Amino acid sequence: MPAFANEWYPRNMYQQGSEEFKHHVAVYGPQNKFGYKDFIPMFKAEKFNADEWVVLFKKAGAKYVVPVAEHHDGFAMYKTTLSKWNASEMGPHRDVIGELAEATRRQGLIFGLSSHRIEHWWFMNGGRKFDSDVNDPKYEDFYGPAREENETMSPEYMNDWLLRCTELVNRYQPQLFWFDWWIGQPALDPYKKSFAAYYYNKGIEWNKGVVINYKLEDFPEGIAVLDLERGKLGAIRNMPWQTDDAIGNKSWGYTVDNTFKTAQYVITNLADIVSKNGNLLLNIGPRPDGTITDEDKNVLLGVGKWLDVNGEAIYATRTWKIFGEGPTQSASGSFADQKVPFTALDIRFTATGDTLYAIALGIPTRATIIKSLSSKSGNGTILNIEMVGSSEKLRWSQKENGLIIQPLKNYPSENAVAYRIAFKK
């Protein structure tokens, strides 16, 4: 709602000396007169249309949709019996998560959701240190506990977390449940285990696949799917994994001065991630009236246009023997943007059955040489190569120094191209 800095505004507006603190006092007044709660009546989402959102996501090529059910601020975007501080009873007076769940399923996509509730233990604690509405007992049920990060959570708080999570499962039947990093607190282990058991048993009851996303080492290997925020892996991981990234560079939520990634960035990084056995969960930051920015829309539609042509090299594919080759070093780890852009010399491999796809992460203007597919590589003798999305015949040769593919005059898509390769059996 304030559209300033980033999605941590609710915390930082109570951090004395921060830019958010200064901005808040200058624009809205002191925090004992206008606190975070006072944004709620201003948040109306009057133009929010869940069906329009999901139609856009489908055009973008998305196969699953994962809205934030509750962020660190403690305001639930869904109808809950456990707190009056929710979008169904305040602000928009709409069950935003419920509407998105229905719209997602109408479009034949998979519905998931995320919960950041556990971070609320400490998120608003800056307001305890000066005269602010965080200290007003009337709002304890919203701002509280507002404790310190080094304090062990109370059993009451952790039980409330478990109840909120299971309520989300029961009410919306998400097939993906995404957690942020702070569920790694040791005290939460038994509650976390109880949730995983409950959720996976519900998946069996629904006869649907369900999955938990986690960060760092917050779940044991093989129990849930690893997620890396604003980063990725530098190599193939045998177990499935996921990148969560935002089109916006400065903020996950809407701000007036955000900058945005290009469709080129998203497409080439998607191919890089998939070649390493990963998925991409891509974030947008809608305005408080419920509309999506043109910048977000344009990137989404650009990605969708590319996937319309090249989706067979992405969807339902698996890793090959290696993820790829090329001169550009891949970023690796959390919070590791791909600062050096990929080029047409960078190749990523995916496979489906006996078909190998080689994706050039740019538009070739000269011969593409793929060293990993040379006649000496031992990776097989090539029978045929086609450009995905084009009927134009390719000129190619398999030499000792590599597979050499001559450039085309016209390519079927922008940003990157995919070659479909068949081997002699």
Secondary structure, DSSP 8 states (H G I E B T S, - for coil): ---SS-TTHHHHTTSTTSHHHHHHHHHT--TTTS-GGGGGGG---TT--HHHHHHHHHHTT-SEE--EEE-TT--BSS--SS-S-BTTTSTT-S-HHHHHHHHHHHTT-EEEEEE-GGGHHHHTGGGGGSSSGGG-GGGHHHH-----TTS---HHHHHHHHHHHHHHHHHH--SEEEE-GGGG-GGGHHHHHHHHHHHHHHHHHHTS--EEEE-TTSS-TTTSEEEEET-B-SS--SS-EEEEEESBSS-SS--TT--B--HHHHHHHHHHHHTTTEEEEEE----TTS---HHHHHHHHHHHHHHHHHGGGTTT-B--SS-EE-SS----BTT----S---TT-EEEEEETTEEEEEESS--SS-EEEGGGSTTSSS--EEEEEETT--S---EEEETTEEEE---SS-SSSS-EEEEEEE--
